[in-house]
Amino acid sequence: MRPLKKAEQELIIYLLKDSPKRDYFINKLPNLMVEEMNDGGMGSLKFISTSTEKIIMKEDIAIIDLYDIDGIPLFISLILGTDEELFEFDVFKADFSPLKQFPLPPYQ
């Protein structure tokens, strides 16, 4: 368990740009804890919930397609849980290989 890294926060903030709950989630980011998922090194994160209830995936609230530095496409989703909180930051690399460099938001 660990806090979000600066680069992770920056990409999540970018992903939230069109969300009606943008400010709510951005204010929570510095205090959120995550676990790295067992995804072969692609970079997916599970947000740690403080709820005592069982939380499951509800819906994608943001999706972006980017590229790793080796040119392989990345499909990135920010997922909301049934508690209406951030549930997962999912990174899928098209060739299933480990992420070479964490992606920057497109504006950088």
Biopython code that builds the backbone (N, CA, C, O; Angstrom):
import numpy as np
from Bio.PDB.StructureBuilder import StructureBuilder

atoms = [
    (1, "MET", "N", (0.849, -1.171, 0.000)),
    (1, "MET", "CA", (0.000, 0.000, 0.000)),
    (1, "MET", "C", (0.900, 1.241, 0.000)),
    (1, "MET", "O", (1.909, 1.296, 0.702)),
    (2, "ARG", "N", (0.504, 2.242, -0.814)),
    (2, "ARG", "CA", (1.307, 3.458, -0.909)),
    (2, "ARG", "C", (0.445, 4.618, -1.413)),
    (2, "ARG", "O", (-0.637, 4.398, -1.957)),
    (3, "PRO", "N", (0.924, 5.848, -1.230)),
    (3, "PRO", "CA", (0.210, 6.981, -1.823)),
    (3, "PRO", "C", (0.484, 7.036, -3.325)),
    (3, "PRO", "O", (1.421, 6.405, -3.816)),
    (4, "LEU", "N", (-0.326, 7.783, -4.038)),
    (4, "LEU", "CA", (-0.113, 7.976, -5.468)),
    (4, "LEU", "C", (1.180, 8.745, -5.720)),
    (4, "LEU", "O", (1.521, 9.665, -4.976)),
    (5, "LYS", "N", (1.884, 8.364, -6.761)),
    (5, "LYS", "CA", (3.065, 9.103, -7.191)),
    (5, "LYS", "C", (2.610, 10.358, -7.937)),
    (5, "LYS", "O", (1.480, 10.433, -8.420)),
    (6, "LYS", "N", (3.502, 11.331, -8.021)),
    (6, "LYS", "CA", (3.171, 12.607, -8.664)),
    (6, "LYS", "C", (2.682, 12.392, -10.104)),
    (6, "LYS", "O", (1.675, 12.979, -10.501)),
    (7, "ALA", "N", (3.365, 11.576, -10.876)),
    (7, "ALA", "CA", (2.985, 11.322, -12.269)),
    (7, "ALA", "C", (1.609, 10.669, -12.356)),
    (7, "ALA", "O", (0.832, 10.972, -13.261)),
    (8, "GLU", "N", (1.305, 9.772, -11.416)),
    (8, "GLU", "CA", (-0.014, 9.128, -11.399)),
    (8, "GLU", "C", (-1.096, 10.156, -11.111)),
    (8, "GLU", "O", (-2.145, 10.165, -11.756)),
    (9, "GLN", "N", (-0.834, 11.028, -10.132)),
    (9, "GLN", "CA", (-1.803, 12.078, -9.813)),
    (9, "GLN", "C", (-2.038, 12.985, -11.011)),
    (9, "GLN", "O", (-3.179, 13.342, -11.302)),
    (10, "GLU", "N", (-0.966, 13.363, -11.711)),
    (10, "GLU", "CA", (-1.111, 14.260, -12.853)),
    (10, "GLU", "C", (-1.969, 13.650, -13.958)),
    (10, "GLU", "O", (-2.810, 14.335, -14.540)),
    (11, "LEU", "N", (-1.761, 12.369, -14.248)),
    (11, "LEU", "CA", (-2.559, 11.725, -15.285)),
    (11, "LEU", "C", (-4.004, 11.566, -14.830)),
    (11, "LEU", "O", (-4.919, 11.748, -15.634)),
    (12, "ILE", "N", (-4.230, 11.234, -13.575)),
    (12, "ILE", "CA", (-5.596, 11.106, -13.066)),
    (12, "ILE", "C", (-6.302, 12.460, -13.117)),
    (12, "ILE", "O", (-7.474, 12.525, -13.488)),
    (13, "ILE", "N", (-5.618, 13.530, -12.755)),
    (13, "ILE", "CA", (-6.212, 14.874, -12.833)),
    (13, "ILE", "C", (-6.606, 15.184, -14.276)),
    (13, "ILE", "O", (-7.680, 15.730, -14.525)),
    (14, "TYR", "N", (-5.736, 14.837, -15.223)),
    (14, "TYR", "CA", (-6.068, 15.047, -16.630)),
    (14, "TYR", "C", (-7.309, 14.231, -17.016)),
    (14, "TYR", "O", (-8.204, 14.738, -17.692)),
    (15, "LEU", "N", (-7.357, 12.990, -16.591)),
    (15, "LEU", "CA", (-8.500, 12.131, -16.921)),
    (15, "LEU", "C", (-9.810, 12.668, -16.345)),
    (15, "LEU", "O", (-10.878, 12.455, -16.919)),
    (16, "LEU", "N", (-9.725, 13.358, -15.223)),
    (16, "LEU", "CA", (-10.921, 13.897, -14.563)),
    (16, "LEU", "C", (-11.403, 15.217, -15.152)),
    (16, "LEU", "O", (-12.378, 15.784, -14.659)),
    (17, "LYS", "N", (-10.748, 15.719, -16.189)),
    (17, "LYS", "CA", (-11.019, 17.065, -16.691)),
    (17, "LYS", "C", (-12.487, 17.300, -17.040)),
    (17, "LYS", "O", (-12.964, 18.426, -16.900)),
    (18, "ASP", "N", (-13.206, 16.301, -17.481)),
    (18, "ASP", "CA", (-14.607, 16.469, -17.878)),
    (18, "ASP", "C", (-15.602, 15.906, -16.867)),
    (18, "ASP", "O", (-16.806, 15.898, -17.120)),
    (19, "SER", "N", (-15.114, 15.441, -15.739)),
    (19, "SER", "CA", (-15.988, 14.832, -14.739)),
    (19, "SER", "C", (-16.696, 15.900, -13.909)),
    (19, "SER", "O", (-16.066, 16.870, -13.488)),
    (20, "PRO", "N", (-18.000, 15.733, -13.670)),
    (20, "PRO", "CA", (-18.696, 16.676, -12.795)),
    (20, "PRO", "C", (-18.185, 16.623, -11.351)),
    (20, "PRO", "O", (-18.373, 17.574, -10.591)),
    (21, "LYS", "N", (-17.549, 15.532, -10.978)),
    (21, "LYS", "CA", (-16.995, 15.397, -9.622)),
    (21, "LYS", "C", (-15.491, 15.660, -9.605)),
    (21, "LYS", "O", (-14.798, 15.238, -8.679)),
    (22, "ARG", "N", (-14.985, 16.353, -10.622)),
    (22, "ARG", "CA", (-13.557, 16.616, -10.779)),
    (22, "ARG", "C", (-12.934, 17.171, -9.499)),
    (22, "ARG", "O", (-11.987, 16.585, -8.974)),
    (23, "ASP", "N", (-13.444, 18.280, -8.995)),
    (23, "ASP", "CA", (-12.856, 18.924, -7.814)),
    (23, "ASP", "C", (-12.904, 18.015, -6.592)),
    (23, "ASP", "O", (-11.961, 17.973, -5.802)),
    (24, "TYR", "N", (-14.002, 17.292, -6.443)),
    (24, "TYR", "CA", (-14.152, 16.366, -5.310)),
    (24, "TYR", "C", (-13.020, 15.339, -5.316)),
    (24, "TYR", "O", (-12.360, 15.129, -4.298)),
    (25, "PHE", "N", (-12.796, 14.697, -6.469)),
    (25, "PHE", "CA", (-11.763, 13.664, -6.555)),
    (25, "PHE", "C", (-10.363, 14.252, -6.458)),
    (25, "PHE", "O", (-9.499, 13.677, -5.797)),
    (26, "ILE", "N", (-10.126, 15.384, -7.103)),
    (26, "ILE", "CA", (-8.794, 15.996, -7.066)),
    (26, "ILE", "C", (-8.398, 16.352, -5.634)),
    (26, "ILE", "O", (-7.244, 16.168, -5.246)),
    (27, "ASN", "N", (-9.339, 16.856, -4.853)),
    (27, "ASN", "CA", (-9.042, 17.194, -3.460)),
    (27, "ASN", "C", (-8.690, 15.963, -2.628)),
    (27, "ASN", "O", (-7.956, 16.071, -1.646)),
    (28, "LYS", "N", (-9.204, 14.796, -3.011)),
    (28, "LYS", "CA", (-8.937, 13.563, -2.266)),
    (28, "LYS", "C", (-7.619, 12.884, -2.666)),
    (28, "LYS", "O", (-7.057, 12.117, -1.884)),
    (29, "LEU", "N", (-7.131, 13.160, -3.868)),
    (29, "LEU", "CA", (-5.968, 12.438, -4.398)),
    (29, "LEU", "C", (-4.758, 12.399, -3.459)),
    (29, "LEU", "O", (-4.165, 11.333, -3.293)),
    (30, "PRO", "N", (-4.367, 13.526, -2.837)),
    (30, "PRO", "CA", (-3.160, 13.472, -1.991)),
    (30, "PRO", "C", (-3.271, 12.519, -0.801)),
    (30, "PRO", "O", (-2.253, 12.101, -0.250)),
    (31, "ASN", "N", (-4.489, 12.172, -0.403)),
    (31, "ASN", "CA", (-4.685, 11.313, 0.761)),
    (31, "ASN", "C", (-5.058, 9.873, 0.420)),
    (31, "ASN", "O", (-5.192, 9.038, 1.315)),
    (32, "LEU", "N", (-5.224, 9.581, -0.858)),
    (32, "LEU", "CA", (-5.622, 8.235, -1.252)),
    (32, "LEU", "C", (-4.436, 7.286, -1.233)),
    (32, "LEU", "O", (-3.300, 7.666, -1.517)),
    (33, "MET", "N", (-4.731, 6.055, -0.893)),
    (33, "MET", "CA", (-3.733, 4.996, -0.905)),
    (33, "MET", "C", (-4.109, 4.009, -2.009)),
    (33, "MET", "O", (-5.287, 3.783, -2.285)),
    (34, "VAL", "N", (-3.081, 3.425, -2.634)),
    (34, "VAL", "CA", (-3.305, 2.478, -3.716)),
    (34, "VAL", "C", (-2.443, 1.237, -3.511)),
    (34, "VAL", "O", (-1.468, 1.239, -2.760)),
    (35, "GLU", "N", (-2.840, 0.194, -4.203)),
    (35, "GLU", "CA", (-2.024, -1.025, -4.285)),
    (35, "GLU", "C", (-1.737, -1.268, -5.758)),
    (35, "GLU", "O", (-2.621, -1.138, -6.605)),
    (36, "GLU", "N", (-0.494, -1.622, -6.054)),
    (36, "GLU", "CA", (-0.158, -1.986, -7.420)),
    (36, "GLU", "C", (-0.781, -3.344, -7.704)),
    (36, "GLU", "O", (-0.692, -4.266, -6.893)),
    (37, "MET", "N", (-1.414, -3.452, -8.869)),
    (37, "MET", "CA", (-2.098, -4.695, -9.216)),
    (37, "MET", "C", (-1.137, -5.663, -9.897)),
    (37, "MET", "O", (-0.145, -5.256, -10.502)),
    (38, "ASN", "N", (-1.444, -6.921, -9.788)),
    (38, "ASN", "CA", (-0.648, -7.977, -10.400)),
    (38, "ASN", "C", (-1.059, -8.091, -11.870)),
    (38, "ASN", "O", (-1.838, -8.964, -12.253)),
    (39, "ASP", "N", (-0.503, -7.169, -12.688)),
    (39, "ASP", "CA", (-0.898, -7.105, -14.093)),
    (39, "ASP", "C", (0.291, -7.263, -15.039)),
    (39, "ASP", "O", (0.233, -6.826, -16.189)),
    (40, "GLY", "N", (1.339, -7.869, -14.570)),
    (40, "GLY", "CA", (2.517, -8.067, -15.398)),
    (40, "GLY", "C", (3.351, -6.813, -15.584)),
    (40, "GLY", "O", (4.148, -6.724, -16.519)),
    (41, "GLY", "N", (3.170, -5.842, -14.698)),
    (41, "GLY", "CA", (3.975, -4.628, -14.768)),
    (41, "GLY", "C", (3.413, -3.545, -15.664)),
    (41, "GLY", "O", (4.134, -2.620, -16.039)),
    (42, "MET", "N", (2.127, -3.641, -16.017)),
    (42, "MET", "CA", (1.524, -2.638, -16.895)),
    (42, "MET", "C", (1.166, -1.349, -16.161)),
    (42, "MET", "O", (0.924, -0.331, -16.811)),
    (43, "GLY", "N", (1.125, -1.359, -14.829)),
    (43, "GLY", "CA", (0.926, -0.119, -14.081)),
    (43, "GLY", "C", (-0.446, 0.105, -13.477)),
    (43, "GLY", "O", (-0.719, 1.204, -12.994)),
    (44, "SER", "N", (-1.314, -0.883, -13.485)),
    (44, "SER", "CA", (-2.654, -0.704, -12.920)),
    (44, "SER", "C", (-2.605, -0.573, -11.404)),
    (44, "SER", "O", (-1.762, -1.174, -10.738)),
    (45, "LEU", "N", (-3.531, 0.231, -10.871)),
    (45, "LEU", "CA", (-3.609, 0.494, -9.430)),
    (45, "LEU", "C", (-5.023, 0.284, -8.921)),
    (45, "LEU", "O", (-5.994, 0.617, -9.600)),
    (46, "LYS", "N", (-5.130, -0.264, -7.735)),
    (46, "LYS", "CA", (-6.417, -0.391, -7.051)),
    (46, "LYS", "C", (-6.418, 0.606, -5.904)),
    (46, "LYS", "O", (-5.493, 0.632, -5.091)),
    (47, "PHE", "N", (-7.468, 1.432, -5.844)),
    (47, "PHE", "CA", (-7.605, 2.386, -4.749)),
    (47, "PHE", "C", (-8.081, 1.649, -3.508)),
    (47, "PHE", "O", (-8.971, 0.802, -3.587)),
    (48, "ILE", "N", (-7.497, 1.967, -2.370)),
    (48, "ILE", "CA", (-7.860, 1.328, -1.110)),
    (48, "ILE", "C", (-9.090, 2.034, -0.543)),
    (48, "ILE", "O", (-9.085, 3.248, -0.337)),
    (49, "SER", "N", (-10.123, 1.269, -0.299)),
    (49, "SER", "CA", (-11.370, 1.812, 0.242)),
    (49, "SER", "C", (-11.356, 1.762, 1.763)),
    (49, "SER", "O", (-10.799, 0.844, 2.366)),
    (50, "THR", "N", (-11.973, 2.758, 2.365)),
    (50, "THR", "CA", (-12.121, 2.766, 3.822)),
    (50, "THR", "C", (-13.484, 2.218, 4.233)),
    (50, "THR", "O", (-13.792, 2.122, 5.421)),
    (51, "SER", "N", (-14.291, 1.862, 3.247)),
    (51, "SER", "CA", (-15.624, 1.336, 3.518)),
    (51, "SER", "C", (-15.539, -0.071, 4.108)),
    (51, "SER", "O", (-14.629, -0.837, 3.791)),
    (52, "THR", "N", (-16.488, -0.392, 4.959)),
    (52, "THR", "CA", (-16.569, -1.746, 5.514)),
    (52, "THR", "C", (-17.436, -2.639, 4.629)),
    (52, "THR", "O", (-17.496, -3.851, 4.836)),
    (53, "GLU", "N", (-18.102, -2.045, 3.650)),
    (53, "GLU", "CA", (-18.946, -2.819, 2.733)),
    (53, "GLU", "C", (-18.122, -3.312, 1.548)),
    (53, "GLU", "O", (-17.079, -2.741, 1.227)),
    (54, "LYS", "N", (-18.594, -4.371, 0.904)),
    (54, "LYS", "CA", (-17.915, -4.898, -0.282)),
    (54, "LYS", "C", (-18.152, -3.939, -1.446)),
    (54, "LYS", "O", (-19.293, -3.663, -1.818)),
    (55, "ILE", "N", (-17.060, -3.439, -2.012)),
    (55, "ILE", "CA", (-17.129, -2.504, -3.124)),
    (55, "ILE", "C", (-16.699, -3.246, -4.390)),
    (55, "ILE", "O", (-15.694, -3.957, -4.389)),
    (56, "ILE", "N", (-17.459, -3.076, -5.461)),
    (56, "ILE", "CA", (-17.094, -3.672, -6.745)),
    (56, "ILE", "C", (-17.067, -2.576, -7.810)),
    (56, "ILE", "O", (-17.533, -1.458, -7.595)),
    (57, "MET", "N", (-16.514, -2.931, -8.947)),
    (57, "MET", "CA", (-16.418, -2.018, -10.070)),
    (57, "MET", "C", (-17.814, -1.623, -10.544)),
    (57, "MET", "O", (-18.698, -2.468, -10.688)),
    (58, "LYS", "N", (-17.998, -0.318, -10.787)),
    (58, "LYS", "CA", (-19.289, 0.166, -11.271)),
    (58, "LYS", "C", (-19.212, 0.605, -12.734)),
    (58, "LYS", "O", (-19.942, 0.091, -13.581)),
    (59, "GLU", "N", (-18.304, 1.577, -13.031)),
    (59, "GLU", "CA", (-18.249, 2.096, -14.398)),
    (59, "GLU", "C", (-16.958, 2.874, -14.643)),
    (59, "GLU", "O", (-16.315, 3.368, -13.718)),
    (60, "ASP", "N", (-16.606, 2.962, -15.925)),
    (60, "ASP", "CA", (-15.493, 3.819, -16.325)),
    (60, "ASP", "C", (-15.979, 5.262, -16.255)),
    (60, "ASP", "O", (-17.070, 5.583, -16.727)),
    (61, "ILE", "N", (-15.157, 6.129, -15.659)),
    (61, "ILE", "CA", (-15.515, 7.550, -15.668)),
    (61, "ILE", "C", (-14.596, 8.346, -16.585)),
    (61, "ILE", "O", (-14.871, 9.510, -16.877)),
    (62, "ALA", "N", (-13.518, 7.739, -17.039)),
    (62, "ALA", "CA", (-12.621, 8.378, -17.998)),
    (62, "ALA", "C", (-11.795, 7.304, -18.693)),
    (62, "ALA", "O", (-11.375, 6.320, -18.084)),
    (63, "ILE", "N", (-11.574, 7.523, -19.979)),
    (63, "ILE", "CA", (-10.793, 6.582, -20.784)),
    (63, "ILE", "C", (-9.880, 7.404, -21.697)),
    (63, "ILE", "O", (-10.285, 8.438, -22.228)),
    (64, "ILE", "N", (-8.657, 6.934, -21.868)),
    (64, "ILE", "CA", (-7.733, 7.584, -22.795)),
    (64, "ILE", "C", (-6.836, 6.516, -23.413)),
    (64, "ILE", "O", (-6.491, 5.523, -22.773)),
    (65, "ASP", "N", (-6.472, 6.741, -24.656)),
    (65, "ASP", "CA", (-5.518, 5.876, -25.349)),
    (65, "ASP", "C", (-4.227, 6.668, -25.520)),
    (65, "ASP", "O", (-4.237, 7.772, -26.064)),
    (66, "LEU", "N", (-3.122, 6.102, -25.054)),
    (66, "LEU", "CA", (-1.811, 6.726, -25.164)),
    (66, "LEU", "C", (-0.831, 5.686, -25.699)),
    (66, "LEU", "O", (-1.240, 4.598, -26.105)),
    (67, "TYR", "N", (0.455, 6.014, -25.699)),
    (67, "TYR", "CA", (1.490, 5.082, -26.139)),
    (67, "TYR", "C", (2.606, 5.038, -25.112)),
    (67, "TYR", "O", (2.948, 6.053, -24.504)),
    (68, "ASP", "N", (3.170, 3.856, -24.924)),
    (68, "ASP", "CA", (4.364, 3.723, -24.115)),
    (68, "ASP", "C", (5.537, 4.234, -24.965)),
    (68, "ASP", "O", (5.380, 4.430, -26.170)),
    (69, "ILE", "N", (6.691, 4.448, -24.362)),
    (69, "ILE", "CA", (7.821, 4.991, -25.117)),
    (69, "ILE", "C", (8.343, 4.032, -26.194)),
    (69, "ILE", "O", (9.111, 4.438, -27.066)),
    (70, "ASP", "N", (7.927, 2.764, -26.134)),
    (70, "ASP", "CA", (8.317, 1.811, -27.179)),
    (70, "ASP", "C", (7.312, 1.774, -28.330)),
    (70, "ASP", "O", (7.434, 0.951, -29.237)),
    (71, "GLY", "N", (6.304, 2.677, -28.292)),
    (71, "GLY", "CA", (5.327, 2.771, -29.371)),
    (71, "GLY", "C", (4.131, 1.854, -29.244)),
    (71, "GLY", "O", (3.244, 1.879, -30.098)),
    (72, "ILE", "N", (4.085, 1.045, -28.199)),
    (72, "ILE", "CA", (2.969, 0.113, -28.012)),
    (72, "ILE", "C", (1.786, 0.884, -27.401)),
    (72, "ILE", "O", (1.963, 1.633, -26.441)),
    (73, "PRO", "N", (0.572, 0.696, -27.964)),
    (73, "PRO", "CA", (-0.605, 1.406, -27.439)),
    (73, "PRO", "C", (-0.938, 1.026, -25.991)),
    (73, "PRO", "O", (-0.802, -0.126, -25.579)),
    (74, "LEU", "N", (-1.375, 2.033, -25.242)),
    (74, "LEU", "CA", (-1.866, 1.868, -23.877)),
    (74, "LEU", "C", (-3.333, 2.272, -23.844)),
    (74, "LEU", "O", (-3.718, 3.287, -24.425)),
    (75, "PHE", "N", (-4.139, 1.483, -23.171)),
    (75, "PHE", "CA", (-5.548, 1.791, -22.980)),
    (75, "PHE", "C", (-5.740, 1.997, -21.484)),
    (75, "PHE", "O", (-5.574, 1.066, -20.695)),
    (76, "ILE", "N", (-6.088, 3.217, -21.100)),
    (76, "ILE", "CA", (-6.133, 3.579, -19.687)),
    (76, "ILE", "C", (-7.542, 3.975, -19.296)),
    (76, "ILE", "O", (-8.185, 4.770, -19.982)),
    (77, "SER", "N", (-8.024, 3.418, -18.189)),
    (77, "SER", "CA", (-9.366, 3.709, -17.684)),
    (77, "SER", "C", (-9.297, 4.096, -16.222)),
    (77, "SER", "O", (-8.522, 3.527, -15.453)),
    (78, "LEU", "N", (-10.106, 5.063, -15.844)),
    (78, "LEU", "CA", (-10.305, 5.416, -14.443)),
    (78, "LEU", "C", (-11.693, 4.897, -14.095)),
    (78, "LEU", "O", (-12.680, 5.274, -14.727)),
    (79, "ILE", "N", (-11.765, 4.041, -13.098)),
    (79, "ILE", "CA", (-12.997, 3.296, -12.813)),
    (79, "ILE", "C", (-13.553, 3.686, -11.453)),
    (79, "ILE", "O", (-12.823, 3.802, -10.469)),
    (80, "LEU", "N", (-14.861, 3.883, -11.426)),
    (80, "LEU", "CA", (-15.593, 4.211, -10.210)),
    (80, "LEU", "C", (-16.132, 2.931, -9.593)),
    (80, "LEU", "O", (-16.494, 1.999, -10.312)),
    (81, "GLY", "N", (-16.188, 2.877, -8.266)),
    (81, "GLY", "CA", (-16.753, 1.732, -7.564)),
    (81, "GLY", "C", (-18.203, 1.977, -7.198)),
    (81, "GLY", "O", (-18.735, 3.067, -7.403)),
    (82, "THR", "N", (-18.831, 0.954, -6.656)),
    (82, "THR", "CA", (-20.230, 1.059, -6.261)),
    (82, "THR", "C", (-20.444, 2.021, -5.098)),
    (82, "THR", "O", (-21.581, 2.382, -4.793)),
    (83, "ASP", "N", (-19.359, 2.439, -4.446)),
    (83, "ASP", "CA", (-19.463, 3.432, -3.371)),
    (83, "ASP", "C", (-19.315, 4.862, -3.907)),
    (83, "ASP", "O", (-19.259, 5.822, -3.139)),
    (84, "GLU", "N", (-19.251, 4.987, -5.254)),
    (84, "GLU", "CA", (-19.109, 6.280, -5.939)),
    (84, "GLU", "C", (-17.743, 6.926, -5.694)),
    (84, "GLU", "O", (-17.590, 8.137, -5.856)),
    (85, "GLU", "N", (-16.761, 6.128, -5.306)),
    (85, "GLU", "CA", (-15.394, 6.592, -5.100)),
    (85, "GLU", "C", (-14.492, 5.961, -6.165)),
    (85, "GLU", "O", (-14.900, 5.018, -6.843)),
    (86, "LEU", "N", (-13.271, 6.477, -6.312)),
    (86, "LEU", "CA", (-12.338, 5.891, -7.259)),
    (86, "LEU", "C", (-12.037, 4.453, -6.847)),
    (86, "LEU", "O", (-11.732, 4.180, -5.686)),
    (87, "PHE", "N", (-12.126, 3.553, -7.795)),
    (87, "PHE", "CA", (-11.981, 2.124, -7.529)),
    (87, "PHE", "C", (-10.670, 1.577, -8.116)),
    (87, "PHE", "O", (-9.931, 0.852, -7.448)),
    (88, "GLU", "N", (-10.398, 1.940, -9.377)),
    (88, "GLU", "CA", (-9.237, 1.367, -10.048)),
    (88, "GLU", "C", (-8.743, 2.307, -11.144)),
    (88, "GLU", "O", (-9.525, 2.990, -11.806)),
    (89, "PHE", "N", (-7.439, 2.322, -11.312)),
    (89, "PHE", "CA", (-6.785, 3.002, -12.417)),
    (89, "PHE", "C", (-6.196, 1.867, -13.253)),
    (89, "PHE", "O", (-5.185, 1.273, -12.880)),
    (90, "ASP", "N", (-6.836, 1.571, -14.386)),
    (90, "ASP", "CA", (-6.475, 0.393, -15.166)),
    (90, "ASP", "C", (-5.618, 0.783, -16.361)),
    (90, "ASP", "O", (-6.008, 1.627, -17.169)),
    (91, "VAL", "N", (-4.454, 0.164, -16.465)),
    (91, "VAL", "CA", (-3.568, 0.367, -17.600)),
    (91, "VAL", "C", (-3.419, -0.974, -18.314)),
    (91, "VAL", "O", (-3.020, -1.970, -17.712)),
    (92, "PHE", "N", (-3.747, -0.982, -19.603)),
    (92, "PHE", "CA", (-3.600, -2.196, -20.403)),
    (92, "PHE", "C", (-2.684, -1.873, -21.573)),
    (92, "PHE", "O", (-2.967, -0.980, -22.371)),
    (93, "LYS", "N", (-1.588, -2.607, -21.665)),
    (93, "LYS", "CA", (-0.655, -2.437, -22.777)),
    (93, "LYS", "C", (-0.962, -3.494, -23.826)),
    (93, "LYS", "O", (-1.050, -4.681, -23.512)),
    (94, "ALA", "N", (-1.124, -3.062, -25.069)),
    (94, "ALA", "CA", (-1.637, -3.925, -26.134)),
    (94, "ALA", "C", (-0.878, -5.234, -26.315)),
    (94, "ALA", "O", (-1.470, -6.240, -26.706)),
    (95, "ASP", "N", (0.416, -5.236, -26.039)),
    (95, "ASP", "CA", (1.174, -6.478, -26.217)),
    (95, "ASP", "C", (1.416, -7.220, -24.895)),
    (95, "ASP", "O", (2.187, -8.179, -24.851)),
    (96, "PHE", "N", (0.759, -6.774, -23.824)),
    (96, "PHE", "CA", (0.849, -7.389, -22.495)),
    (96, "PHE", "C", (2.224, -7.256, -21.844)),
    (96, "PHE", "O", (2.467, -7.867, -20.803)),
    (97, "SER", "N", (3.117, -6.482, -22.426)),
    (97, "SER", "CA", (4.453, -6.331, -21.844)),
    (97, "SER", "C", (4.420, -5.299, -20.718)),
    (97, "SER", "O", (3.478, -4.511, -20.629)),
    (98, "PRO", "N", (5.444, -5.297, -19.854)),
    (98, "PRO", "CA", (5.501, -4.302, -18.777)),
    (98, "PRO", "C", (5.634, -2.881, -19.336)),
    (98, "PRO", "O", (6.235, -2.663, -20.388)),
    (99, "LEU", "N", (5.069, -1.943, -18.618)),
    (99, "LEU", "CA", (5.169, -0.532, -18.958)),
    (99, "LEU", "C", (6.636, -0.107, -18.884)),
    (99, "LEU", "O", (7.318, -0.407, -17.904)),
    (100, "LYS", "N", (7.120, 0.583, -19.902)),
    (100, "LYS", "CA", (8.509, 1.044, -19.919)),
    (100, "LYS", "C", (8.636, 2.401, -19.219)),
    (100, "LYS", "O", (9.624, 2.664, -18.534)),
    (101, "GLN", "N", (7.617, 3.265, -19.401)),
    (101, "GLN", "CA", (7.621, 4.575, -18.744)),
    (101, "GLN", "C", (6.175, 4.982, -18.486)),
    (101, "GLN", "O", (5.322, 4.878, -19.367)),
    (102, "PHE", "N", (5.913, 5.444, -17.269)),
    (102, "PHE", "CA", (4.564, 5.868, -16.947)),
    (102, "PHE", "C", (4.181, 7.024, -17.888)),
    (102, "PHE", "O", (4.951, 7.970, -18.051)),
    (103, "PRO", "N", (2.997, 6.947, -18.503)),
    (103, "PRO", "CA", (2.618, 7.950, -19.502)),
    (103, "PRO", "C", (2.316, 9.321, -18.886)),
    (103, "PRO", "O", (1.785, 9.430, -17.781)),
    (104, "LEU", "N", (2.672, 10.346, -19.637)),
    (104, "LEU", "CA", (2.368, 11.707, -19.254)),
    (104, "LEU", "C", (1.027, 12.119, -19.852)),
    (104, "LEU", "O", (0.625, 11.585, -20.886)),
    (105, "PRO", "N", (0.333, 13.054, -19.225)),
    (105, "PRO", "CA", (-0.881, 13.577, -19.861)),
    (105, "PRO", "C", (-0.534, 14.159, -21.232)),
    (105, "PRO", "O", (0.578, 14.653, -21.418)),
    (106, "PRO", "N", (-1.444, 14.112, -22.181)),
    (106, "PRO", "CA", (-1.155, 14.558, -23.554)),
    (106, "PRO", "C", (-0.687, 16.012, -23.663)),
    (106, "PRO", "O", (-0.029, 16.359, -24.643)),
    (107, "TYR", "N", (-0.996, 16.854, -22.714)),
    (107, "TYR", "CA", (-0.622, 18.267, -22.811)),
    (107, "TYR", "C", (0.829, 18.524, -22.439)),
    (107, "TYR", "O", (1.284, 19.664, -22.539)),
    (108, "GLN", "N", (1.567, 17.515, -22.018)),
    (108, "GLN", "CA", (2.972, 17.733, -21.601)),
    (108, "GLN", "C", (3.929, 17.318, -22.690)),
    (108, "GLN", "O", (5.143, 17.428, -22.520)),
]
sb = StructureBuilder()
sb.init_structure("model")
sb.init_model(0)
sb.init_chain("A")
sb.init_seg("    ")
for serial, (resi, resn, name, xyz) in enumerate(atoms, 1):
    if name == "N":
        sb.init_residue(resn, " ", resi, " ")
    sb.init_atom(name, np.array(xyz, "f"), 0.0, 1.0, " ", f" {name:<3s}", serial, name[0])
structure = sb.get_structure()
